[in-house]
Every structure is written in structure tokens, then in C-alpha cells.
Amino acid sequence: MRELVLIFTDLYIAEGAASAQSVPTLPALSALLTRGEAQCCGDWRSWILQEVSGQRLPKVPVASISRAGVLREQAHGGVRQEWWLATPVHLDAGLTDVRMSTQPVELSSDEWKVLVRDFNQLFAADDFHLSAGTSFAAFLATSTSIDASTTDPMRVLGQGVEPALPGGPAGKVLRRLMTAAQMWLHEHPLNEARRQRGEPEANALWLWGGGPAPDWFSTRPLPRLASADSYLMGLWWLMKQSIEPEAGSFDTLSADDRESAVVSLECMRSSKLAERLEEIDRHWMAPVLRALREGRLQSLVLHMNDRMFRVRRLHALRFWRAPRHWLEVVT
């Protein structure tokens, strides 16, 4: 294989947020990061969008691209709609701030049906319409363009939400809707049922990733994609490329000898983060390191925590570089 691109889609670690003693050592990942060439390149969605389409946008329309990935359809011609992601989250009010739970909230399809129905009954008159998407997010449509800057909620897990609330000229529109939705969800029967089952309440909807649906995609050939990430699937679908199921390991993926591949790796949606990271190290990083040393893989591009690491075959042979803990490298 000529090149493998691995994207950690949801692992955001602020400097000082964790210590090397409190997380797994991940020896293979540590070796790869230490021996590679690193650079800061910002959000992975913006980076991959530019890589595959040549487009560099100040605000990536995450919702509309993700919607294409989930529904396999573009916005209807002639209908002006702007799409936003509505992610259910659990917020806790403390003495000095409001913090987001450390775990994402996942809703069943039946829960989403109820939530979508009740939301639209209450908010459709104000030009906000919700439709089901994935278990972790729905799609919010409005016919009005909202000029607002927003933050991926995965970046806010376990942190105070105030600095991450929608900003920009029309940020207050989204903030008002989020506040109204929070009041509505507080006593919603869905959350009462979740409380009785001992599950975290979905007591807020986090709105983010908006923008008009893109219509400028070409059909240039892309690397093979093995992913269940809705944004990546949307990009490949809009560019008329085939999409393969998630691969469980590098060895499974590399059974195909095509030139290059893009793979997404999720972490934070696992209830046992340490075990998930150790699994990734065993099934991906260790065999990738071996493949680089043996010449079966020429180059690895790893996007993690707003940093890109490129490890070429010769880099993997830098035995004189003592591995640093992976957490020290990515933060």
C-alpha cells in the first residue's frame, strides 16, 4: 500500500487536561508519533475537505455534508435550506459554570422519533425543522441563513460550555434556540424515562456545523474509504466515490493492495476510552509500524488532535529516537 491516512475523528485533548500517568502508554502509537514529521493543521474536517476537493473554506458545512453521507441525497433543487447538526448532550450546572458531560449521549431510533415529532410541533412555526440522522445527532433545517461560528461538541466534553457557545453576527439566534430547547427538554417524558433507567439525560441540543449545502464537488478519483463517519461518507458520496464498511484492523484493510486508503477511528463514544485506545494500538498502530518497517506500507498520515503526523518508511527505522509518550506529542 502506498499511503494510509488514519483520522482520529473525535479525540480532542487540551494541553494539561490529562497526564501521561492517567492514560494508556500505547507503545506503537508513541513510536510512530516520535519518529514522524509533525505539523499543526487545524480541524481534520477542513483538512480532508481541502485534500480531496481542493476547497478551503472558512466555515465547513459539516451538517449538509454529513446529511449527504447518512441519507445519500443532496438538498432538493430550488429549495433554500441551511442545515445544522443538533447533537443531544448532557449539561450539569455547577456553582460557577455549566459543564458538558464527559460522555456523548446516544438516543435510540424510537427516542429520536419522539424527539423529532415533539420538537417540530413546538418550533416549526419559527422555521426550525428537525429530522432524524444518526444515533448521536439529528439534522436541523431552516430557510434562513445564520451567520454563526460554532464548535464541535466533542471538543467540549467535560468542559465548561460558555466559551464554546455559538458566536458571530447571528450566534444569538442559535443560542436562543438552544436555551428554548433546554427548557423544553428539562421535563420531557423522554428524559424522565432515561432517568428511571439510570441513563444520562439528553437535557440540551448542541447546534453546530451549519452552512449552505455545497454544490461544487468534482468527481476526481479518491483513495478508498473505510469508515462509518457521516462527514467522510458524505464527502466521498458527493464526489461519486464508493464507500467501504469500517475495517476492524490494518491487517483486514491491507488484504486489498490498492494504492491508498482513508480510515476513521472513533474513541470518545466508547464508554471505556482506555480500552478503546489500547485496541487501536494493537489492531492498527502496531501492524502499521511493522508494515512500514517491512516496506509493505510506504507512508502513514495520522491526523490527531489538530495535528498531522507523516511517517514514511525510512522514518520507521529511526531506532535512535527514544519514544515519547503519545500524549506529550499530541498536546
C-alpha positions in Angstrom: 0.0 0.0 0.0 1.4 3.4 -0.9 -0.3 5.5 1.7 -2.6 5.1 4.7 -4.5 8.0 6.2 -5.8 7.4 9.7 -8.1 10.1 11.2 -9.0 10.2 14.9 -12.3 11.9 14.4 -13.3 12.7 18.0 -10.2 12.7 20.2 -9.5 16.2 21.3 -7.2 16.7 24.3 -6.4 20.1 25.6 -2.9 20.8 27.0 -2.9 19.9 30.7 -6.3 18.2 30.5 -4.7 14.8 31.2 -1.4 13.4 32.4 0.7 10.7 30.9 0.3 8.7 34.1 -3.5 8.7 33.7 -3.8 7.3 30.2 -2.5 4.1 28.4 1.1 4.2 27.2 0.2 2.9 23.7 3.8 1.9 22.7 3.2 1.5 18.9 1.4 4.9 18.6 4.2 6.6 20.7 6.9 5.1 18.4 5.1 6.3 15.3 4.5 9.8 16.5 8.0 10.2 17.8 9.6 9.1 14.5 7.4 11.0 12.2 7.2 14.6 11.0 4.6 16.7 12.8 2.7 19.9 11.9 -0.3 21.7 13.2 -3.0 21.8 10.5 -6.3 22.5 12.4 -9.6 20.8 12.2 -9.5 17.4 10.4 -12.7 18.1 8.5 -11.3 21.2 6.9 -8.0 19.5 6.2 -9.6 16.4 4.5 -12.0 18.7 2.5 -9.1 20.6 1.0 -7.1 17.3 0.4 -9.9 15.6 -1.6 -11.7 18.5 -3.2 -9.2 21.4 -3.3 -11.7 23.6 -1.4 -10.5 25.7 1.5 -13.5 27.2 3.3 -13.6 29.5 6.4 -16.6 27.6 7.7 -17.0 23.9 6.6 -20.7 22.9 6.1 -20.4 19.8 8.3 -24.1 19.3 8.7 -25.0 19.3 5.0 -22.1 17.1 4.0 -22.9 14.7 6.9 -26.5 14.6 5.8 -25.4 13.5 2.3 -23.4 10.7 3.9 -26.4 9.5 6.0 -29.2 9.9 3.6 -27.3 9.6 0.3 -29.0 12.6 -1.1 -28.3 16.3 -1.7 -30.5 19.2 -0.9 -33.6 19.5 -3.1 -33.0 21.8 -6.1 -34.8 25.2 -5.8 -35.4 24.8 -2.0 -33.1 27.1 0.0 -32.3 25.4 3.2 -29.4 25.6 5.7 -28.6 22.6 7.7 -27.2 22.3 11.2 -26.3 19.4 13.4 -28.4 19.0 16.6 -26.4 16.8 19.0 -28.0 15.8 22.2 -25.8 16.4 25.2 -26.0 16.3 29.0 -25.2 19.5 30.8 -24.5 19.9 34.5 -24.9 23.2 36.3 -22.2 23.9 38.9 -21.6 26.7 41.2 -19.6 28.8 38.7 -20.3 27.3 35.3 -22.3 24.9 33.2 -20.3 21.8 32.1 -20.9 19.2 29.4 -20.8 15.6 30.5 -17.6 13.6 29.6 -19.7 11.1 27.5 -21.7 11.8 24.4 -25.5 11.0 24.6 -26.8 8.3 22.3 -30.5 8.0 21.5 -32.4 5.1 20.1 -34.4 5.3 16.9 -37.6 5.3 18.9 -36.4 8.1 21.1 -35.4 10.2 18.1 -38.9 9.7 16.6 -40.5 11.1 19.7 -38.0 13.9 20.0 -38.3 14.9 16.3 -42.1 14.9 16.4 -42.3 17.0 19.6 -39.6 19.4 18.5 -41.3 20.1 15.2 -44.7 20.6 16.8 -43.1 23.3 19.0 -40.5 25.0 16.8 -41.7 24.5 13.2 -43.6 27.8 13.3 -40.3 29.6 13.9 -38.8 28.0 10.8 -36.8 25.3 12.6 -37.4 21.7 11.4 -35.7 18.6 12.9 -35.2 15.3 11.1 -33.5 12.1 12.3 -29.9 11.5 11.4 -27.6 9.2 13.4 -28.0 7.9 16.9 -25.8 10.8 18.1 -27.2 13.7 16.1 -30.2 15.0 14.1 -30.3 17.5 11.3 -31.9 20.9 11.8 -33.1 22.8 8.8 -34.0 26.5 8.4 -34.7 28.6 5.4 -32.8 31.5 6.9 -29.1 31.8 6.6 -27.5 32.1 10.1 -24.0 33.6 10.2 -22.6 32.0 13.3 -19.4 30.3 14.4 -19.9 27.0 16.3 -17.9 24.3 18.0 -17.9 20.5 17.6 -19.4 19.2 21.0 -16.7 16.5 21.1 -14.3 19.4 21.8 -16.3 20.4 24.8 -16.8 17.1 26.6 -16.0 17.5 30.3 -15.5 21.3 30.0 -17.4 24.5 30.7 -19.7 25.3 27.7 -19.7 29.1 27.9 -16.6 29.7 25.7 -17.9 27.3 23.1 -21.4 28.6 22.6 -22.3 29.9 19.1 -20.7 33.2 18.3 -20.5 35.5 15.3 -23.1 38.1 14.0 -26.1 35.7 14.3 -24.8 33.5 17.1 -27.6 34.7 19.4 -30.2 33.1 17.1 -28.7 29.7 17.8 -28.1 30.4 21.5 -31.8 31.4 21.9 -32.9 28.2 20.2 -30.6 26.1 22.4 -31.9 27.8 25.5 -35.5 27.2 24.5 -34.8 23.6 23.6 -33.1 23.1 27.0 -36.2 24.4 28.8 -38.4 22.1 26.7 -36.2 19.0 27.3 -36.0 19.6 31.1 -39.4 18.0 31.7 -39.7 15.9 28.6 -41.0 12.4 29.1 -38.1 11.0 27.2 -35.7 12.2 29.9 -38.0 11.0 32.7 -37.8 7.5 31.1 -34.0 7.8 30.8 -33.7 8.9 34.5 -35.7 5.8 35.6 -33.4 3.6 33.5 -30.3 5.2 35.0 -29.2 6.7 31.6 -27.8 10.2 31.2 -30.5 12.7 30.2 -30.4 14.5 26.9 -31.2 17.8 28.5 -29.8 20.0 25.7 -29.4 20.1 22.0 -26.0 21.4 20.8 -26.3 23.2 17.5 -23.2 23.3 15.3 -21.7 22.7 11.8 -24.1 24.8 9.8 -23.9 26.3 6.3 -25.5 26.0 2.9 -25.3 22.7 1.1 -22.2 22.5 -1.2 -22.7 22.1 -5.0 -19.1 22.4 -6.2 -17.8 18.8 -5.9 -15.9 17.2 -8.8 -15.6 13.5 -9.5 -11.8 13.2 -9.2 -10.6 9.8 -8.1 -10.1 9.4 -4.3 -8.4 6.9 -2.1 -10.6 4.1 -0.9 -12.6 5.0 2.2 -13.3 2.6 5.0 -15.4 4.5 7.5 -18.8 4.9 9.2 -18.2 8.6 9.9 -21.1 10.5 8.3 -18.9 13.5 7.2 -16.4 11.4 5.5 -19.1 9.3 3.8 -20.8 12.5 2.7 -17.6 13.8 1.1 -17.0 10.6 -0.8 -20.6 10.3 -1.8 -20.8 13.8 -3.1 -17.7 13.1 -5.2 -19.3 10.0 -6.5 -16.8 7.6 -4.9 -17.5 4.2 -3.4 -17.5 3.7 0.4 -16.5 0.6 2.2 -17.5 -0.6 5.6 -15.4 0.1 8.6 -12.3 -2.1 8.9 -11.6 -3.8 12.2 -7.8 -3.7 11.8 -5.0 -2.8 9.5 -4.4 -6.4 8.6 -8.0 -6.7 7.4 -7.7 -3.5 5.4 -4.4 -4.3 3.8 -5.8 -7.5 2.3 -6.6 -5.2 -0.6 -3.4 -4.0 -2.4 -4.8 -0.8 -3.9 -2.6 2.3 -3.6 -4.0 4.3 -0.7 -6.8 4.3 1.8 -8.5 6.6 4.3 -9.8 5.2 7.6 -11.6 6.9 10.5 -11.0 5.9 14.2 -13.5 6.8 16.9 -12.6 6.9 20.6 -14.8 9.1 22.8 -18.1 7.4 22.0 -16.7 4.3 23.8 -17.7 4.1 27.4 -14.2 2.6 28.1 -11.8 5.0 26.5 -8.6 3.4 27.8 -9.6 0.0 26.4 -10.6 1.5 23.1 -7.2 3.3 22.8 -5.3 0.1 23.6 -7.4 -1.8 21.0 -6.4 0.8 18.4 -2.8 0.4 19.3 -2.9 -3.3 18.9 -5.0 -3.6 15.8 -3.8 -0.5 13.9 -0.7 1.1 15.2 1.4 -2.0 15.8 0.7 -3.7 12.5 1.2 -0.3 10.7 4.6 0.1 12.3 5.5 -3.4 11.2 4.3 -2.8 7.6 6.4 0.4 7.4 9.5 -1.4 8.6 8.9 -4.2 6.1 8.1 -2.0 3.2 4.5 -3.2 2.8 3.4 0.4 3.5 5.2 3.4 2.2 3.7 6.2 4.1 1.3 6.9 7.1 -0.6 10.1 7.6 -2.1 10.4 11.0 -4.5 13.2 12.0 -4.9 13.6 15.7 -5.9 16.5 18.0 -5.5 19.1 15.2 -2.0 17.8 14.3 -0.9 15.9 11.3 1.9 13.3 11.6 3.5 11.9 8.5 5.6 8.7 8.9 7.4 7.4 5.9 9.1 4.0 5.6 12.6 5.4 6.4 11.2 7.3 9.4 10.0 4.0 11.0 13.7 2.9 11.1 14.8 5.8 13.3 15.5 3.5 16.2 17.8 6.1 17.8 14.8 8.3 18.6 13.6 7.4 22.1 9.8 7.2 22.0 8.0 9.9 23.9 4.6 9.3 25.5 2.0 9.8 22.7 0.0 12.3 24.9 3.1 14.6 25.3 3.4 14.6 21.5 -0.2 15.4 20.6 -0.7 18.1 23.2 
